[in-house]
Structure formats: structure tokens, C-alpha cells
Amino acid sequence: MKKYILLFTVIFFIGCEPTVVEKSAGVANSDGDKYILGSDEDSQLAVDLVKAYAEKNTDLMYEMMTDTVRYWPSQGGEMLVLSRDAVHDVVNQLHSPYDSITRRVWNSVPLKTEGSDYSRVTVAFSENRFLKDGTQENVRLIDRIFIRDGKIFRIHQWDAEME
């Protein structure tokens, strides 16, 4: 009987001990730094930004961003440094050729470099653009969204045509 009590006690304490295991999620750079998985909260924030853009929900986008946001568009080459106060105007300008945009998120992967204070979330999705002239464009996009303390401070974007 004493053996069962001892066994139960050992199992109880082992099962209640919180453990956090940070497993490598790949190589971050040529210096050998490692990625670890970021948080689900950062992943959701990035997905919410991708959806908010398609819905022209600039109020939500404004709340998600730091005072200054760096945006590297898929076309155009130069990084833009924008005040978050410009979000409404920039989104309206980017949406100007379209009646509407719909996005379908395929996946979202949050990564952090070990020891860093920010995460980078890669969101892959498709976008259907319905132009004002009645035509339609279909593209696939990848956004890399950088997040620190629950706020977005940088966005890199890549795109390609889709059939």
C-alpha cells in the first residue's frame, strides 16, 4: 500500500510541475541564431490585420500599430515609413482602383529569434481584387508582420499572380 501512495505522490508532483520547452523552429540568420515559435496572440493579431485591410477597417488597423510603421510593399522597392495617423489615407489610396477585396488566409506562422523582444509572423493568403471596371485580379500574397508588445511596427510583403 505504501508503494502505491508513494507512486501516486510522485506522479502527482511530476504532472503538476509546469514546464516550458522552447524548441528550435529553424535558423534565423547566417550567424547561427535560432528561431523559436512565437505566440498565438501575435499570430492572431497578424491575421486580424490582413483581414482588416481587405475590409478597409482602418480604425482597427490604427489600434494595432505603433506610432510609426515601416511598410515594404511587394512592388516599388523602397520601404515606406508612415505615421499610423496616415493609415486611413494610405488604405483608401491603395483601395482606390477596387470595388472590393476579399482575402483567404492559408496559414500564419509566428517566429521569434532567441533572445529578441519581437516576433515576425508570416501570413500566406490569397486575394481576389474586384476592380471598378468590372475585371478581377487574383493574387497570392505573403506578409511578414513584425510585432513588439502587442503592436505592429513593420510589414514586408511579397506577391505573385494566381490563375
C-alpha positions as YAML, in Angstrom:
chain: A
units: angstrom
residues:
- id: 1
  name: MET
  ca: [0.00, 0.00, 0.00]
- id: 2
  name: LYS
  ca: [2.87, 2.37, 0.83]
- id: 3
  name: LYS
  ca: [4.29, 1.76, -2.65]
- id: 4
  name: TYR
  ca: [1.02, 2.89, -4.26]
- id: 5
  name: ILE
  ca: [0.85, 6.03, -2.12]
- id: 6
  name: LEU
  ca: [4.46, 6.88, -2.96]
- id: 7
  name: LEU
  ca: [3.87, 6.19, -6.68]
- id: 8
  name: PHE
  ca: [0.70, 8.32, -6.67]
- id: 9
  name: THR
  ca: [2.54, 11.18, -4.91]
- id: 10
  name: VAL
  ca: [5.44, 11.10, -7.39]
- id: 11
  name: ILE
  ca: [3.07, 11.06, -10.38]
- id: 12
  name: PHE
  ca: [1.03, 13.89, -8.88]
- id: 13
  name: PHE
  ca: [4.05, 16.16, -8.40]
- id: 14
  name: ILE
  ca: [5.54, 15.37, -11.79]
- id: 15
  name: GLY
  ca: [2.21, 16.02, -13.50]
- id: 16
  name: CYS
  ca: [1.70, 19.36, -11.74]
- id: 17
  name: GLU
  ca: [5.13, 20.78, -12.45]
- id: 18
  name: PRO
  ca: [4.84, 23.46, -15.15]
- id: 19
  name: THR
  ca: [7.34, 23.09, -17.92]
- id: 20
  name: VAL
  ca: [8.11, 25.38, -20.83]
- id: 21
  name: VAL
  ca: [10.06, 23.84, -23.63]
- id: 22
  name: GLU
  ca: [11.35, 26.17, -26.30]
- id: 23
  name: LYS
  ca: [12.12, 24.06, -29.31]
- id: 24
  name: SER
  ca: [14.13, 25.39, -32.21]
- id: 25
  name: ALA
  ca: [11.98, 26.36, -35.18]
- id: 26
  name: GLY
  ca: [14.79, 26.86, -37.69]
- id: 27
  name: VAL
  ca: [17.79, 29.04, -38.37]
- id: 28
  name: ALA
  ca: [17.26, 32.81, -38.19]
- id: 29
  name: ASN
  ca: [20.43, 34.00, -39.93]
- id: 30
  name: SER
  ca: [23.91, 33.04, -41.04]
- id: 31
  name: ASP
  ca: [25.28, 33.76, -37.54]
- id: 32
  name: GLY
  ca: [23.56, 30.61, -36.29]
- id: 33
  name: ASP
  ca: [20.82, 32.32, -34.29]
- id: 34
  name: LYS
  ca: [17.76, 30.12, -33.88]
- id: 35
  name: TYR
  ca: [14.08, 30.76, -34.31]
- id: 36
  name: ILE
  ca: [11.60, 29.64, -31.67]
- id: 37
  name: LEU
  ca: [7.84, 29.66, -32.09]
- id: 38
  name: GLY
  ca: [6.14, 32.93, -31.21]
- id: 39
  name: SER
  ca: [2.77, 33.35, -29.55]
- id: 40
  name: ASP
  ca: [-0.69, 32.52, -30.84]
- id: 41
  name: GLU
  ca: [-1.71, 36.05, -29.84]
- id: 42
  name: ASP
  ca: [0.83, 37.58, -32.25]
- id: 43
  name: SER
  ca: [-0.30, 35.17, -34.95]
- id: 44
  name: GLN
  ca: [-3.93, 36.21, -34.46]
- id: 45
  name: LEU
  ca: [-3.00, 39.91, -34.47]
- id: 46
  name: ALA
  ca: [-1.29, 39.47, -37.85]
- id: 47
  name: VAL
  ca: [-4.27, 37.59, -39.31]
- id: 48
  name: ASP
  ca: [-6.61, 40.28, -37.99]
- id: 49
  name: LEU
  ca: [-4.51, 42.95, -39.74]
- id: 50
  name: VAL
  ca: [-4.63, 41.06, -43.05]
- id: 51
  name: LYS
  ca: [-8.42, 40.80, -42.80]
- id: 52
  name: ALA
  ca: [-8.88, 44.39, -41.58]
- id: 53
  name: TYR
  ca: [-7.05, 45.71, -44.65]
- id: 54
  name: ALA
  ca: [-9.37, 43.82, -47.03]
- id: 55
  name: GLU
  ca: [-12.39, 45.15, -45.12]
- id: 56
  name: LYS
  ca: [-10.94, 48.71, -45.05]
- id: 57
  name: ASN
  ca: [-11.27, 48.66, -41.26]
- id: 58
  name: THR
  ca: [-8.74, 51.43, -40.72]
- id: 59
  name: ASP
  ca: [-9.87, 52.06, -37.13]
- id: 60
  name: LEU
  ca: [-8.87, 48.52, -36.15]
- id: 61
  name: MET
  ca: [-5.62, 48.79, -38.12]
- id: 62
  name: TYR
  ca: [-4.82, 52.06, -36.33]
- id: 63
  name: GLU
  ca: [-5.26, 50.38, -32.94]
- id: 64
  name: MET
  ca: [-2.94, 47.51, -33.91]
- id: 65
  name: MET
  ca: [0.03, 49.66, -34.92]
- id: 66
  name: THR
  ca: [2.81, 51.59, -33.22]
- id: 67
  name: ASP
  ca: [3.11, 55.35, -33.80]
- id: 68
  name: THR
  ca: [5.43, 54.74, -36.77]
- id: 69
  name: VAL
  ca: [5.10, 51.79, -39.14]
- id: 70
  name: ARG
  ca: [7.57, 50.70, -41.81]
- id: 71
  name: TYR
  ca: [5.98, 49.12, -44.88]
- id: 72
  name: TRP
  ca: [7.91, 47.38, -47.62]
- id: 73
  name: PRO
  ca: [5.44, 46.92, -50.50]
- id: 74
  name: SER
  ca: [5.59, 43.97, -52.84]
- id: 75
  name: GLN
  ca: [6.22, 46.32, -55.74]
- id: 76
  name: GLY
  ca: [8.06, 49.60, -55.65]
- id: 77
  name: GLY
  ca: [11.32, 48.67, -53.97]
- id: 78
  name: GLU
  ca: [11.61, 51.32, -51.26]
- id: 79
  name: MET
  ca: [10.47, 50.93, -47.70]
- id: 80
  name: LEU
  ca: [7.88, 53.49, -46.63]
- id: 81
  name: VAL
  ca: [7.99, 54.97, -43.14]
- id: 82
  name: LEU
  ca: [4.49, 56.05, -42.19]
- id: 83
  name: SER
  ca: [2.81, 57.59, -39.19]
- id: 84
  name: ARG
  ca: [-0.06, 55.47, -38.01]
- id: 85
  name: ASP
  ca: [-2.18, 58.60, -38.43]
- id: 86
  name: ALA
  ca: [-1.74, 58.07, -42.20]
- id: 87
  name: VAL
  ca: [-3.29, 54.58, -42.13]
- id: 88
  name: HIS
  ca: [-6.74, 55.72, -43.20]
- id: 89
  name: ASP
  ca: [-5.46, 57.72, -46.19]
- id: 90
  name: VAL
  ca: [-2.97, 55.07, -47.31]
- id: 91
  name: VAL
  ca: [-5.53, 52.26, -47.18]
- id: 92
  name: ASN
  ca: [-8.06, 54.36, -49.09]
- id: 93
  name: GLN
  ca: [-5.45, 55.19, -51.72]
- id: 94
  name: LEU
  ca: [-4.45, 51.52, -52.11]
- id: 95
  name: HIS
  ca: [-8.12, 50.50, -52.37]
- id: 96
  name: SER
  ca: [-9.00, 53.24, -54.90]
- id: 97
  name: PRO
  ca: [-8.90, 51.02, -58.05]
- id: 98
  name: TYR
  ca: [-11.16, 48.38, -56.45]
- id: 99
  name: ASP
  ca: [-14.82, 47.92, -55.64]
- id: 100
  name: SER
  ca: [-13.83, 45.31, -53.07]
- id: 101
  name: ILE
  ca: [-11.11, 42.94, -51.96]
- id: 102
  name: THR
  ca: [-11.53, 39.52, -50.37]
- id: 103
  name: ARG
  ca: [-8.76, 37.59, -48.67]
- id: 104
  name: ARG
  ca: [-8.48, 33.95, -47.69]
- id: 105
  name: VAL
  ca: [-5.76, 33.20, -45.13]
- id: 106
  name: TRP
  ca: [-3.91, 29.94, -45.74]
- id: 107
  name: ASN
  ca: [-1.62, 29.97, -42.72]
- id: 108
  name: SER
  ca: [0.08, 32.12, -40.13]
- id: 109
  name: VAL
  ca: [3.42, 31.23, -38.51]
- id: 110
  name: PRO
  ca: [4.79, 33.29, -35.60]
- id: 111
  name: LEU
  ca: [8.57, 33.12, -35.06]
- id: 112
  name: LYS
  ca: [10.97, 34.84, -32.68]
- id: 113
  name: THR
  ca: [14.73, 34.93, -32.78]
- id: 114
  name: GLU
  ca: [16.03, 33.59, -29.47]
- id: 115
  name: GLY
  ca: [16.59, 36.50, -27.10]
- id: 116
  name: SER
  ca: [14.73, 39.09, -29.21]
- id: 117
  name: ASP
  ca: [11.90, 41.27, -27.95]
- id: 118
  name: TYR
  ca: [9.74, 40.99, -31.07]
- id: 119
  name: SER
  ca: [8.19, 38.34, -33.27]
- id: 120
  name: ARG
  ca: [7.72, 38.11, -37.00]
- id: 121
  name: VAL
  ca: [4.55, 36.48, -38.21]
- id: 122
  name: THR
  ca: [4.43, 35.18, -41.77]
- id: 123
  name: VAL
  ca: [0.89, 35.14, -43.14]
- id: 124
  name: ALA
  ca: [0.19, 33.47, -46.50]
- id: 125
  name: PHE
  ca: [-3.11, 34.20, -48.20]
- id: 126
  name: SER
  ca: [-4.94, 34.70, -51.48]
- id: 127
  name: GLU
  ca: [-6.53, 37.96, -52.53]
- id: 128
  name: ASN
  ca: [-9.32, 38.49, -55.03]
- id: 129
  name: ARG
  ca: [-9.48, 42.08, -56.24]
- id: 130
  name: PHE
  ca: [-12.67, 43.25, -57.89]
- id: 131
  name: LEU
  ca: [-11.80, 46.33, -59.96]
- id: 132
  name: LYS
  ca: [-14.16, 49.21, -60.64]
- id: 133
  name: ASP
  ca: [-14.02, 48.46, -64.39]
- id: 134
  name: GLY
  ca: [-15.59, 45.03, -63.79]
- id: 135
  name: THR
  ca: [-12.43, 42.95, -64.10]
- id: 136
  name: GLN
  ca: [-10.91, 40.77, -61.43]
- id: 137
  name: GLU
  ca: [-7.34, 40.08, -60.29]
- id: 138
  name: ASN
  ca: [-6.32, 37.07, -58.24]
- id: 139
  name: VAL
  ca: [-3.00, 37.14, -56.40]
- id: 140
  name: ARG
  ca: [-1.23, 35.20, -53.70]
- id: 141
  name: LEU
  ca: [0.49, 37.18, -51.01]
- id: 142
  name: ILE
  ca: [2.87, 36.69, -48.16]
- id: 143
  name: ASP
  ca: [3.01, 39.32, -45.45]
- id: 144
  name: ARG
  ca: [5.72, 39.26, -42.83]
- id: 145
  name: ILE
  ca: [4.35, 41.29, -39.92]
- id: 146
  name: PHE
  ca: [6.68, 42.37, -37.11]
- id: 147
  name: ILE
  ca: [5.15, 42.72, -33.64]
- id: 148
  name: ARG
  ca: [6.54, 44.05, -30.35]
- id: 149
  name: ASP
  ca: [4.50, 44.36, -27.15]
- id: 150
  name: GLY
  ca: [1.26, 43.58, -28.98]
- id: 151
  name: LYS
  ca: [1.72, 46.29, -31.64]
- id: 152
  name: ILE
  ca: [2.69, 46.04, -35.31]
- id: 153
  name: PHE
  ca: [5.73, 48.09, -36.25]
- id: 154
  name: ARG
  ca: [6.82, 46.73, -39.64]
- id: 155
  name: ILE
  ca: [5.30, 44.91, -42.63]
- id: 156
  name: HIS
  ca: [7.08, 43.28, -45.58]
- id: 157
  name: GLN
  ca: [5.01, 41.98, -48.47]
- id: 158
  name: TRP
  ca: [5.56, 39.67, -51.46]
- id: 159
  name: ASP
  ca: [3.04, 38.81, -54.17]
- id: 160
  name: ALA
  ca: [2.57, 36.73, -57.29]
- id: 161
  name: GLU
  ca: [-0.22, 36.33, -59.82]
- id: 162
  name: MET
  ca: [-2.60, 33.44, -59.44]
- id: 163
  name: GLU
  ca: [-4.69, 31.66, -62.06]
...
